[in-house]
Amino acid sequence: MSNSYKYIDPDFTYTDLNTGLLRNLQDITEPEILLFVESSAVTKRLQELYEPPIKIKGVDSLFEIHRHFFQDIYSWGGNLNT
């Protein structure tokens, strides 16, 4: 497994204290499973953006895309993180 799920989050705002993984809506604690579930969900959501696509009008459009991609995985998807 790569280090793709190693985050610097000293306050554990977005990561789980015990696993170091991003807190997720499915309470997944295994990095390989989170990677699989996240990849599958984002692939499905990506296909949904082909019709109708989100038009980029500014930074808020990017948050909208992020929210769309990660809405099934993270409660904070599409939000400005600290």
C-alpha positions in Angstrom: 0.0 0.0 0.0 1.3 3.4 -0.9 1.4 6.3 1.6 -1.6 7.9 -0.1 -3.5 7.8 3.2 -0.8 9.3 5.5 -2.0 12.8 6.4 -0.6 15.5 8.6 -3.5 16.3 10.8 -2.2 17.2 14.3 -5.6 17.9 15.7 -7.2 14.8 14.2 -9.9 16.9 12.6 -10.1 14.8 9.4 -8.2 11.7 10.4 -8.9 8.9 12.9 -6.5 8.9 15.8 -6.1 5.2 15.8 -5.8 4.4 12.1 -4.5 7.7 10.6 -7.1 7.3 7.8 -9.4 10.0 6.8 -12.7 9.8 8.8 -15.3 8.5 6.4 -19.0 7.9 6.3 -18.6 4.1 6.2 -16.3 3.9 9.2 -13.7 2.1 7.1 -10.5 1.4 9.1 -8.4 -0.5 6.5 -6.5 1.6 4.0 -6.8 -0.9 1.2 -10.6 -1.0 1.6 -10.9 2.7 1.8 -8.8 3.1 -1.3 -11.1 0.6 -3.2 -14.3 2.1 -1.9 -13.2 5.7 -2.6 -12.0 4.8 -6.1 -15.2 3.0 -6.9 -17.4 5.9 -5.6 -15.4 8.6 -7.4 -15.4 6.6 -10.7 -19.2 6.3 -10.5 -19.6 10.0 -9.7 -17.2 11.0 -12.5 -19.4 9.2 -15.0 -22.4 11.3 -13.7 -20.6 14.5 -14.6 -20.4 13.9 -18.3 -24.1 14.8 -18.7 -24.7 17.5 -17.6 -21.2 18.7 -16.8 -20.6 21.2 -14.1 -19.4 24.5 -15.7 -16.4 26.0 -14.0 -17.4 29.6 -13.0 -14.9 30.0 -10.1 -13.6 28.4 -7.0 -17.1 27.5 -5.8 -17.5 25.3 -8.9 -14.4 23.4 -7.8 -16.0 22.8 -4.4 -19.1 21.6 -6.1 -17.2 19.1 -8.1 -15.3 17.9 -5.0 -18.6 17.6 -3.1 -20.0 15.6 -6.0 -17.0 13.2 -6.2 -16.7 12.5 -2.4 -20.3 12.9 -1.1 -20.6 9.1 -0.6 -17.3 8.9 1.3 -16.6 12.0 3.4 -19.1 14.3 5.2 -16.8 17.3 4.5 -16.5 16.7 0.8 -16.8 20.0 -1.0 -16.1 22.1 2.1 -13.2 24.4 2.7 -11.0 22.5 5.1 -8.7 24.0 7.6 
